[in-house]
Amino acid sequence: LYWYSFDGIVLPTTSDGGAFTVLDLAGKPTTVEQLIVRHNRRELLNAPVMRAIIDWKWTVFASAIYQRRVAQYLAMVGGLLGAVVGDVGSPMSCVSMAVCGGCWVGFVLQAAREGS
């Protein structure tokens, strides 16, 4: 499959629309961006093709991840505020502590998924 940018650049993707991976010298799958950063050639990230790839990745999946994390942080801060402001043992403080706990568990699970 190919994705066509507005600049007429043809970028290969996997059949499910994911990042096209290549093999590094050790034979491990990696992306072109990771190779550029690993070999300290960051100036290549400003090339039109790489800018198109990075913009496409942001549009397709990174913006949704960012929005979900911001919402999770806001829910945790809101829960923390409710726990601090509410009286001990009140329904508001109990719900707020449950929201904080749920967000914390979400953060831990997310970190475990990204680590593996």
C-alpha positions in Angstrom: 0.0 0.0 0.0 1.1 3.6 -0.6 0.0 6.8 0.9 0.0 9.9 -1.3 0.9 13.2 0.2 -0.3 16.5 -1.1 3.2 17.2 -2.4 3.1 14.1 -4.6 5.5 12.1 -2.5 4.7 8.4 -2.4 5.4 6.8 1.0 5.2 3.0 1.6 3.2 1.7 4.5 2.3 -1.7 5.8 -1.0 -3.4 4.8 -2.7 -2.2 8.0 -1.5 1.4 7.5 1.3 1.2 10.1 4.9 2.4 9.8 7.0 0.8 7.2 9.9 -0.9 8.9 13.4 -1.8 7.7 16.1 -4.0 9.2 19.1 -2.4 10.8 22.6 -3.9 10.7 21.8 -6.2 13.6 18.8 -7.5 11.8 16.2 -5.9 14.1 13.2 -4.2 12.6 13.2 -0.4 13.0 11.8 2.6 11.4 13.6 5.1 9.2 13.1 7.8 11.8 14.8 5.7 14.5 17.7 5.0 12.2 18.2 8.7 11.5 18.2 9.5 15.3 20.4 6.6 16.2 23.1 7.7 13.7 22.9 11.4 14.7 21.7 12.5 11.3 18.9 14.7 12.7 19.3 17.2 9.9 17.6 14.6 7.6 14.4 14.9 9.6 13.9 18.3 7.9 13.8 16.8 4.4 10.4 17.1 2.7 9.9 13.3 2.6 10.6 12.9 6.3 8.4 15.9 7.2 5.6 14.3 5.2 6.1 11.0 7.1 6.2 12.7 10.5 3.1 14.8 9.7 1.2 11.7 8.5 2.1 9.8 11.7 0.9 12.6 13.8 -2.4 12.8 11.9 -3.0 9.0 11.9 -2.2 7.9 15.4 0.0 10.2 17.5 -2.5 13.0 18.0 -5.1 10.5 19.4 -2.5 9.1 21.9 -1.6 12.7 22.9 -5.3 13.6 23.4 -5.9 10.5 25.5 -2.9 11.2 27.7 -3.9 14.8 28.2 -7.5 13.7 29.1 -6.1 11.2 31.6 -3.9 13.8 33.2 -6.8 16.2 33.5 -9.0 13.6 35.0 -6.3 12.8 37.6 -5.7 16.4 38.5 -9.5 16.9 38.8 -9.8 13.9 41.0 -6.9 15.1 43.1 -8.5 18.5 43.4 -11.8 16.9 44.5 -10.1 14.7 47.0 -8.3 17.7 48.5 -11.3 20.0 48.6 -13.9 17.4 49.7 -14.5 16.4 53.3 -12.9 13.1 54.4 -15.4 10.3 53.8 -17.8 12.4 51.7 -19.1 11.0 48.4 -17.1 13.6 46.5 -13.8 12.7 48.1 -14.5 8.9 47.6 -15.3 9.4 43.9 -12.3 11.7 43.5 -10.0 9.2 45.1 -11.4 6.4 42.9 -10.8 8.6 39.8 -7.2 9.2 40.9 -6.7 5.5 41.5 -8.1 4.6 38.2 -5.9 7.1 36.4 -2.9 5.9 38.2 -3.6 2.2 37.3 -4.1 3.4 33.7 -0.7 5.1 33.7 1.0 2.0 35.1 -0.7 -0.3 32.5 0.2 2.1 29.7 3.9 2.2 30.9 4.0 -1.6 31.0 2.6 -1.8 27.5 5.1 0.7 26.1 8.0 -1.1 28.0 7.3 -4.4 26.4 
